[in-house]
Amino acid sequence: MEARFRMPNASDQVNSACPPTRLDSACWHTDTVQKITINGPDYAKIQDEGHYEVKLKDFTLDFYFRPSESKAAYIFSPGWINRETYPYPYFQRMKWLADLDGVGISLADPTQRLADDVQIGWFIGTAAADYAKITAAFMGGLLRHLGIQPSQTLFFGSSAGGFASLAMATHLRGAKALAVNPQTEILRFHDVGELARTLRASFGGMSSIKIEATMPWRVSIAELWKKEEHVPAATVMINTHDHWHMQHHLVPLVAGLTRADAAAGVSIRFFSNEEAGHNPPPAHRLVPVMKELMAS
């Protein structure tokens, strides 16, 4: 069966010769954005705009932080990233945060720190450490420090970032998620080579069969919702021309939903763009949706 799936390339991530989401780019700031290194969850030190490198117990978390007086937060997670073009950490779509009224955070995926050839991570972490769960807990602590309620928090991402956003919104009870063309079943990722590199870096010699048998919630959103007995207020947007993700990721997710889950706020929105395929809509299409979901 033809997957009809195209892996995003550099031209998908950058609209001009000036990468919009690199901290040292003149397209984003005329001055260099500072890098602040923090040992542990010292939330009081997270105040000014910048690149924060937080050394947690199990891994180091890098993120771009944009402060705001507004008591709302938008947290972005990345999809696939070409490591040769964009060295780690790369803060995907951070420029979009300027159009949103709230604290803005663009996360780098620490799973990519595990090996230089990992280009997609899903915040899957390692056998010993669930990076999505730990990151959600850290974000929850930061939001409490900032006086922001989980109900005023929106996790956003497309593709692998969609999986991470759904997972983090599950772990941070009360938060919302917007996932665009997301993977929801990591072991059904279409690119076997990319998947194998990530699983090798994350789980060593553990087979996918053993991963699915012993910790299915780490690789499946449906299994995570079942384990946590919680389904977040989640909106999934999917392109009807992204056939692989429709069949192998949306269908399994919907199959696991109950009427109560749908009533709790899970919604599926379809859009049709044959040329875009797996790539998400541009900012001028998605930012209004984020604002709508934040207000709801």
Secondary structure as the mmCIF struct_conf table of DSSP 4:
data_model
#
loop_
_struct_conf.conf_type_id
_struct_conf.id
_struct_conf.beg_label_comp_id
_struct_conf.beg_label_asym_id
_struct_conf.beg_label_seq_id
_struct_conf.end_label_comp_id
_struct_conf.end_label_asym_id
_struct_conf.end_label_seq_id
HELX_RH_AL_P HELX_RH_AL_P1 ALA A 10 GLN A 13
BEND BEND1 ASN A 15 CYS A 18
TURN_TY1_P TURN_TY1_P1 PRO A 20 THR A 21
TURN_TY1_P TURN_TY1_P2 LEU A 23 ASP A 24
TURN_TY1_P TURN_TY1_P3 ALA A 26 TRP A 28
BEND BEND2 THR A 30 ASP A 31
HELX_LH_PP_P HELX_LH_PP_P1 THR A 32 GLN A 34
STRN STRN1 LYS A 35 ASN A 39
BEND BEND3 GLY A 40 GLY A 40
HELX_RH_3T_P HELX_RH_3T_P1 TYR A 43 LYS A 45
BEND BEND4 ASP A 48 GLU A 49
STRN STRN2 GLY A 50 LYS A 55
BEND BEND5 LYS A 57 ASP A 58
STRN STRN3 THR A 60 ARG A 66
BEND BEND6 GLU A 69 LYS A 71
STRN STRN4 ALA A 73 PHE A 76
TURN_TY1_P TURN_TY1_P4 ARG A 83 THR A 85
BEND BEND7 TYR A 86 TYR A 86
HELX_LH_PP_P HELX_LH_PP_P2 PRO A 87 PRO A 87
BEND BEND8 TYR A 88 TYR A 88
HELX_LH_PP_P HELX_LH_PP_P3 PRO A 89 PRO A 89
TURN_TY1_P TURN_TY1_P5 GLN A 92 ARG A 93
HELX_RH_3T_P HELX_RH_3T_P2 MET A 94 ASP A 99
BEND BEND9 LEU A 100 GLY A 102
STRN STRN5 VAL A 103 LEU A 107
HELX_RH_3T_P HELX_RH_3T_P3 PRO A 110 LEU A 114
TURN_TY1_P TURN_TY1_P6 ASP A 116 ASP A 117
TURN_TY1_P TURN_TY1_P7 TRP A 122 PHE A 123
BEND BEND10 ALA A 127 ALA A 128
HELX_RH_AL_P HELX_RH_AL_P2 TYR A 131 LEU A 146
TURN_TY1_P TURN_TY1_P8 GLY A 147 GLY A 147
HELX_RH_3T_P HELX_RH_3T_P4 PRO A 150 GLN A 152
STRN STRN6 THR A 153 SER A 158
TURN_TY1_P TURN_TY1_P9 SER A 159 SER A 159
HELX_RH_AL_P HELX_RH_AL_P3 ALA A 160 HIS A 171
BEND BEND11 LEU A 172 LEU A 172
TURN_TY1_P TURN_TY1_P10 ARG A 173 GLY A 174
STRN STRN7 LYS A 176 VAL A 180
BEND BEND12 ASN A 181 ASN A 181
BEND BEND13 THR A 184 THR A 184
STRN STRN8 GLU A 185 GLU A 185
HELX_RH_3T_P HELX_RH_3T_P5 ILE A 186 ARG A 188
BEND BEND14 HIS A 190 HIS A 190
HELX_RH_AL_P HELX_RH_AL_P4 VAL A 192 PHE A 203
TURN_TY1_P TURN_TY1_P11 GLY A 204 GLY A 205
HELX_RH_AL_P HELX_RH_AL_P5 SER A 208 THR A 214
HELX_RH_3T_P HELX_RH_3T_P6 PRO A 216 ARG A 218
TURN_TY1_P TURN_TY1_P12 VAL A 219 VAL A 219
STRN STRN9 SER A 220 SER A 220
HELX_RH_AL_P HELX_RH_AL_P6 ILE A 221 GLU A 228
TURN_TY1_P TURN_TY1_P13 GLU A 229 GLU A 229
STRN STRN10 ALA A 233 ASN A 239
TURN_TY1_P TURN_TY1_P14 THR A 240 HIS A 241
HELX_RH_AL_P HELX_RH_AL_P7 HIS A 243 HIS A 245
HELX_RH_PI_P HELX_RH_PI_P1 MET A 246 LEU A 250
HELX_RH_AL_P HELX_RH_AL_P8 VAL A 251 ALA A 255
TURN_TY1_P TURN_TY1_P15 GLY A 256 GLY A 256
HELX_RH_AL_P HELX_RH_AL_P9 ARG A 259 ALA A 264
TURN_TY1_P TURN_TY1_P16 GLY A 265 GLY A 265
STRN STRN11 SER A 267 PHE A 271
TURN_TY1_P TURN_TY1_P17 GLU A 274 HIS A 278
BEND BEND15 ASN A 279 ASN A 279
HELX_LH_PP_P HELX_LH_PP_P4 PRO A 280 PRO A 281
HELX_RH_AL_P HELX_RH_AL_P10 ALA A 283 ALA A 295
#
